[in-house]
Amino acid sequence: MFKRSLSLLDKLPKSKVAEWLGGIDTVICSTDGVLWQENNPIKGSVEAFNTIKAKGKRSLIVTNACCLTTSELFQKAKCLGFNVQEQEVLNSAGAVSNYLTERKFKKKLLVLCGDGIRKDLQKAGFCAMANDQRPDDRNRLEWVRNLVLDPDVGAVLVARADGMETNQMLVACNYLQNPKVLFLTTSMDGFQTLGKTRVPDAGAVAAAIEVIVQRKATVLGKPNPRILGKLLESGEIKPERTLMIGNSVKSDIAFASICGFQSLLVGGDNGAFDEAEKIKKEGDEKMMKLVPDTYLESFAPFLEFLCTEVKAGNEKDKKAQETKNDPVKQQIK
C-alpha cells in the first residue's frame, strides 16, 4: 500500500492506517531510539509494543546492540515493562555464531568492545577474546613495531565503538593485514544518538579500519537477514505480512527491503528522515531500498492506529478483492 513512499502516517486517516495494519501478522522492533534510550523506555513505547501482542500479532525485538548478552537484553526489556519472551529477543550474537559455525571456524576471535557479544560467543563454544595488548609507558610507535600477533587468531569482530581505545584498532588492523583473517562487524551505522549528542557506533570503527587494511567488513547484524536465524527460510514469518520498525535507514530500512518486509521509520534526531527524503527526491533506484514505506516521529502514536477499528465495509471489500485475485477461491465460489 505504501511501498517506499515515506508516507506520514499521522497525516493519513486513522482508518486507512488501521486497515493497512490489519494485513500485518508480525511486527519487528529495533531498540535504541525506538523502544528505549539507554536505560529508559521512550514515552509511549511500552504501551504501543504490548498492544501489538494484545491484538494477536507476533512481536519481536531485533537489535545489533551487543553490550549486553542476549539473556541480559531480554531481562532489560522485561524490567522496562515490555511483554516479551526470551526467544522473541534476537541480537547479532546469534548471527555471528551461525556464520562462524557454517564456516567450521575453530580459531580465536578478537572482539573489539561488546562484552555482551563476546560472552555469548564464548557460551556458544568459540574462543572469543578481548585485546589485552597496551603500550603502557612505551613509545606507541615502538610498541606497534614490536606487536606480537597470535597466529591462532582467525577473525576480528568490530562490535561496539564507545569505549574503544586506539590500541585496539592498531592491533586489529595488524591482524587484518593477513587476508585469511576474517573481518566482521555487527553494524553499518556510524553513530547512535543520545538526545542531541552522538556517539560512534561499530560502523564508524569498521569504516576506519577498512581504509587502513583496504578490505570490506562482512556485516552480520542488520541489514543482513542472518540475524533472524531460520525464521525466514522456515516460513515461520511471512515477509509480506511483516512490519519492521526502526530508526536507521542503513540498518533497519535496508533490512526490511532485503527481507521483503514493510517498513516504518521512527524518530528524527539522527537525520534518518532527512536522508530518506533526499533519496526519494533524487530517485536513484539503487538507493531507493533505503526509503521507508511509512514514517512517524516516534513509536508512541502507533498505539492509536492499533486501537482504531477497521470499518466493516473496508474488510468486506478487501476479502472480495482477495477472492477476485485468487483463482482457487473463484472456483470454490
N, C-alpha and C positions, 0 to 999 in steps of 0.2 A: 504493500500500500504506500509506503513512504521511502522506497528504495533510494538510498544515498541522496536524499532531498534536503537534509538538515532542517527538517520541519520543526517549528517551535510548537511543542505540544500545548503550552499554556495559551497559545493563540487560537487553538482549534476547539470546536465544540467538544465538550466532555464525552458526549455520547459516541462521537466518532472515534475518539481515542479508546474508549471502553470497548467498542466493537472490535477494534484492532487487537486489543489485549485479550479478547475472547479467543483469539486464534493462537495464543501463546500458552504452551504447556510448561516450559522450563525457563526460569529466569536466573542468569548468572551475574553475580555482582563482584566487582573489584572491591578493594578495601580502603586504602588510604585515599582520602578525598571524596569517597563515595559513601561508605558506611561509617568510617571514623577518621579522626585526625589524631595521630599519636595514640593516647590512651583515653580519648573521649569520643563518644558517639556523636556524629553530626546530627544536629537538631532534626527530628522527624524521621531519621533513617531507621531506627529500631521499629517504629510503628509500621512504616512502609514495608520493610523486609518481612516482618512477621505476618502481615496481612496477605502477602503473596502465598505463603503456605496455608493460611486460614482459608483462602479462596480455592484451595485444592491444586495449586500449581507447585511444581518442584522448584526448590530454590537451592542454589549452590553459591559458595564463596570461593572464588578462584583468584589467587594473587601471586605476583612474582616476589613478594616480600620474603626475606629469608633470615631476618634477625632472630625469629622465634622458630622452634621446632614445629612440626605440624600439630603435635599434641598441644603445645603451648598456644599456638594460634587458635585452635578450637576452644581452649579454655578462656582465652581473651574474649572471643566472640560471645561465649556464653555469659561471662561476667558482665559484659557490656549490655546484655539483655537480648541478644539475637537468638531466636529459636532455631537452632541448627544442630544437626548430628555430626559426629566426628567424620563420618565418611562423606559428608557434604562440604567439607573444607579441603581444598586442594591448593598446593603451592608448587613451586618449581623444583623442590627436592625430589618429588616423585618422577618428574620428567627427566632430571639429570640421572637418577638411579636407573630408570628404564633404558636410557640412551647408553649408559656405560655397560649395563648388563647385556644389551644386544650386541655390543662390540666385544664382549667377553674381556672386559678391562680388568686387569689384575695388578696393575702398578699403583703407585702412590698418586694421590690427587692433592695438589696445592690449592687451598681455598683462600681467596683474598676477602677478609672480613666475613660477615654472615655466619655467626656462631651457630645459629639455629640449623641452617642447611648442612653445616659441617657435622653436627651431631646426628642429624637424620641420616646422612650418608654413612657415617660410622655404624649406626644402628643397622643399616642395610647391608653391612659387611664390607664396605670399602675403606681403604686406608686413607681417609681424608684428614689432612693436617693443615695447621696454620703455619705461617712463616715465623721462624724464631731467630733469623739472622739479622743482626743490627750492627751498625758501625760503632756504637758506643762512643768512646773518646777518639777513635781513629779518624784519620782523614777520609772523607767519604769516597773520593776518587780512588784512593789506595784500597779502600775496603772493597769497592766494586771490582777493581782489577784482580783482587785475590779471592773473589767469591768461590766458595766450594759448592758445586752443584751436585745434588744427589742423582745418580744415574737411574734410580728406580722411580723417579717422578715421571709420570707419563701423561699428565694433564694439569692444566691450570684453569681454575674456575673463578671468574670475577663475579662475586656475589653481592657486594654492597660497597658503597663509596664513603659514607660517613665514617669517620674513624680511620680512614685509610692513611697509612704512613708512606712517605716517599720510598723508604727502603723496601716496602712490599712490592711496589711497582718495579723497582730496579731488579729485584730477584725474579719476579715473574717474567719480565722482558728477557732476561738472560736464559731462563728455561725455554722460552718460546723461540729462541734463535734456532732451536732444533725443530725442524718441520714435523718430526714424528711425535712431538708433544702436542696433545690436543689443546685447543684454545676455545674455552667455553665461557658463556656468560648467561646470567639469568634474565637480563632485561636490555631493551634498546633505549629506554628512557634516560635522558641526560640529567634530569633533576626531579626532585619532589618539592612540592610547595608546603610550607608551614605558615599559613596565614599569608603575609606579604613577603616572607623570606623564602629563599630557595636553598636546598642542599643538594649536592651532587648525588646522582644515582649510579647504578652499575654501568649504564650505557656510556656515561661520560668517561669513566676509567677505561672501559673496554675500547672506546674510540681512540683514546690517547695511546694505549698500548698498540692498537692496530697501526697507527702512524709509525711507531718505532720499529715494530717487527715486520711490517709490510704483509700482514696476514689479516683475514677477516675472522672474527669470532663467530662461533656457532651459537645462536640464541636458542635456549631450551625452555625459557619461560614464554609467556605470551609475547608475540602473536603465534608462536609455534603450537599447533593443535596437540602436540605431545603431552602438554600439561593436563589434558583431560583423561589421560590413560586410555582405557578401552571404551569409554562411554560413547564415543562417536562411532567407531568401527563396529561395535556390537549392536548399534541401532537403539541403544537404551535412551538416547535423547535424539529427537528429530530436528535437524538443523533449521528447517523452515518454520518450526514452531518453537524456536528458542530465541530468547532475547538476551543480549549482552549489554550490561550497564557498566560504564566505566568513565574515567576522566582523561584518558590518554588516547590520542589518535594513533600513535605508533604502536602501542601495545594492545589496547582494548578494541579499538575500532578496526584496526588491521586484522586482529584475531577474529573478530566477527565476520569480516569479509572473506577471509581464508576458509573459515569453517562453514560459511553459508548461513550464519545467524542473522537475525535482525539486530539493530543496534540503537542504543540510547546513550548519548554523550551528556554527562552532567558536570556542573561546575564551570567556572571561567577564570579562576585565579591563575591558572598555569598557561593561559594563552591558547588552549586547545581549540576553543570555539573560533577564535580569530583565524587560526591556522586552517581549520576545516573550511571556513567561509571563503578564505583566499583560494584554496584549492578548487572549491566548487566554481568560483567565478572564472578561474583560469581555464577550467575544463580539460585539463590534461588527463586523458583516460588512464594512463599508468598510475596516476596519483589518486584517482577517484576512490580507490579502496580505503583511503583514509577519511573519507567523508561519511559521517554517520547518517543513519536514516532519520533520527529524531534528536531533539535537544531539550534539556531542562536546566535551569540554573542550579538546582540541587535535586537530590533524590526524594526529598520530603513530599513535594506535590504529587508524586506518583501515587500516593495513597488515595487521593481524590478520584483518580481515574479508575483505580481498582474497585472503589466503592460505588461507582456510578453504574446504574442499571442500564443494560442494553435494551432498547425498545424491541418489543416482540416482533414488530414488522421487519426490523433490520435482520433479526435472526432468521425469520422465515425466508426473506429474500436471499440471505446467504446460503441457506440449505438448498433452495431452489437452484441457485447458480451452481452449487457443488454437484447436484444431480444432473444438471444440463451438461456439465463438463465431464461426467463420468459415464461412459458407455455401458458399464455393467449395471449401474443403477437405473439407467434408461430402460434396459431390457427388463429388469425386475418390475419397473413401473408399467 
